[in-house]
Amino acid sequence: MLRDQTTISVDEGAKILAAADKDMAPAIAKRREQSFLSGHARAGTLGLEWHPEFRSSAGGGQLNNG
């Protein structure tokens, strides 16, 4: 059976996604670290307390003034 070049098997797709995840993991970790540090710095600049446990999926955080 012939298939066109854009068709891949489920196993091939899983291998591609696993490789992409492995390649992107360091960049994702770095971005999370930068997001955490920038939130902490913003809070410190404003004289507020930083609560990283309330971070949103967008990388924000909750700032509290007391």
LUMTORKOL-911608 format. One record per residue (C-alpha): residue number from 1; x, y, z. Coordinates in nm, 2 decimals, decimal comma. Each point is the difference from the previous one (the first is absolute). Last residue first. Layout:
<sites>
<site n="NUM" x="X" y="Y" z="Z"/>
...
</sites>
This chain:
<sites>
<site n="66" x="0,08" y="4,27" z="5,36"/>
<site n="65" x="0,04" y="0,16" z="-0,34"/>
<site n="64" x="-0,06" y="-0,32" z="-0,20"/>
<site n="63" x="0,10" y="-0,07" z="-0,35"/>
<site n="62" x="-0,14" y="-0,32" z="-0,16"/>
<site n="61" x="0,18" y="-0,16" z="-0,28"/>
<site n="60" x="0,02" y="0,01" z="-0,37"/>
<site n="59" x="0,14" y="-0,27" z="-0,23"/>
<site n="58" x="-0,29" y="-0,02" z="-0,24"/>
<site n="57" x="-0,11" y="-0,33" z="0,17"/>
<site n="56" x="-0,06" y="0,21" z="0,31"/>
<site n="55" x="0,24" y="0,02" z="0,30"/>
<site n="54" x="-0,17" y="-0,02" z="0,34"/>
<site n="53" x="0,27" y="-0,22" z="0,15"/>
<site n="52" x="0,25" y="0,27" z="-0,10"/>
<site n="51" x="-0,12" y="0,24" z="0,28"/>
<site n="50" x="0,22" y="0,31" z="0,00"/>
<site n="49" x="-0,04" y="0,26" z="0,28"/>
<site n="48" x="-0,01" y="0,36" z="-0,12"/>
<site n="47" x="0,25" y="0,29" z="0,01"/>
<site n="46" x="-0,08" y="0,09" z="-0,36"/>
<site n="45" x="0,35" y="-0,08" z="-0,12"/>
<site n="44" x="0,00" y="-0,32" z="0,21"/>
<site n="43" x="-0,33" y="-0,12" z="-0,16"/>
<site n="42" x="0,13" y="0,07" z="-0,35"/>
<site n="41" x="0,33" y="-0,18" z="0,08"/>
<site n="40" x="-0,18" y="-0,31" z="0,12"/>
<site n="39" x="-0,22" y="0,00" z="-0,31"/>
<site n="38" x="0,31" y="0,04" z="-0,22"/>
<site n="37" x="0,18" y="-0,29" z="0,18"/>
<site n="36" x="-0,30" y="-0,23" z="-0,03"/>
<site n="35" x="-0,05" y="0,08" z="-0,37"/>
<site n="34" x="0,37" y="-0,04" z="-0,07"/>
<site n="33" x="0,00" y="-0,35" z="0,17"/>
<site n="32" x="-0,30" y="-0,10" z="-0,20"/>
<site n="31" x="0,16" y="0,11" z="-0,32"/>
<site n="30" x="0,32" y="-0,19" z="0,08"/>
<site n="29" x="-0,20" y="-0,32" z="0,07"/>
<site n="28" x="-0,19" y="0,04" z="-0,33"/>
<site n="27" x="0,33" y="0,05" z="-0,19"/>
<site n="26" x="0,16" y="-0,30" z="0,16"/>
<site n="25" x="-0,31" y="-0,22" z="-0,07"/>
<site n="24" x="-0,03" y="0,10" z="-0,37"/>
<site n="23" x="0,23" y="-0,27" z="-0,15"/>
<site n="22" x="-0,15" y="-0,28" z="0,21"/>
<site n="21" x="-0,35" y="0,11" z="-0,08"/>
<site n="20" x="0,08" y="0,01" z="-0,37"/>
<site n="19" x="0,15" y="-0,35" z="0,01"/>
<site n="18" x="-0,30" y="-0,14" z="0,18"/>
<site n="17" x="-0,23" y="0,17" z="-0,25"/>
<site n="16" x="0,19" y="-0,15" z="-0,30"/>
<site n="15" x="0,00" y="-0,35" z="0,16"/>
<site n="14" x="-0,37" y="0,02" z="0,07"/>
<site n="13" x="-0,07" y="0,10" z="-0,36"/>
<site n="12" x="0,20" y="-0,29" z="-0,13"/>
<site n="11" x="-0,19" y="-0,24" z="0,23"/>
<site n="10" x="-0,33" y="0,15" z="-0,12"/>
<site n="9" x="0,10" y="-0,06" z="-0,36"/>
<site n="8" x="0,08" y="0,29" z="-0,23"/>
<site n="7" x="-0,17" y="0,15" z="-0,30"/>
<site n="6" x="0,15" y="0,31" z="-0,16"/>
<site n="5" x="0,21" y="-0,19" z="-0,25"/>
<site n="4" x="-0,29" y="-0,18" z="-0,16"/>
<site n="3" x="-0,09" y="-0,36" z="0,07"/>
<site n="2" x="0,04" y="-0,31" z="-0,21"/>
<site n="1" x="-0,13" y="-0,34" z="0,09"/>
</sites>
